[in-house]
Amino acid sequence: MIKIGIIGCGGMGTYHAKVLAGMRPRVEIAGVCDTLKDKAEALGALLGVPAYQDYRDLVPLIDAAWICTPPAHRLDVVIDCAA
């Protein structure tokens, strides 16, 4: 099983999270993250997983990051996740 973290809980993050949730038990969504606390908490509650506001808190807990942030805010997240 691969542990995935969803980073970005807007429309695309929510869509991808629902698709990934349908892949259980091969995929485990270990947590979700968004800088907007209400978005992270809403998606986390929907999936029954922890919600984070800082992706750096989620990264050590996952095998792969599903990055669904707006393109203009993605570069630093991608670099940090790849490090």
HELIX and SHEET records of a PDB file:
HELIX    1   1 GLY A   11  ALA A   21  1                                  11    
HELIX    2   2 LYS A   37  LEU A   47  1                                  11    
HELIX    3   3 TYR A   55  LEU A   58  1                                   4    
HELIX    4   4 VAL A   59  LEU A   61  5                                   3    
HELIX    5   5 PRO A   71  HIS A   73  5                                   3    
HELIX    6   6 LEU A   75  ALA A   82  1                                   8    
SHEET    1   A 4 ALA A  51  TYR A  52  0                                        
SHEET    2   A 4 VAL A  27  CYS A  33  1                                        
SHEET    3   A 4 ILE A   2  ILE A   7  1                                        
SHEET    4   A 4 ALA A  64  ILE A  67  1                                        
END                                                                             
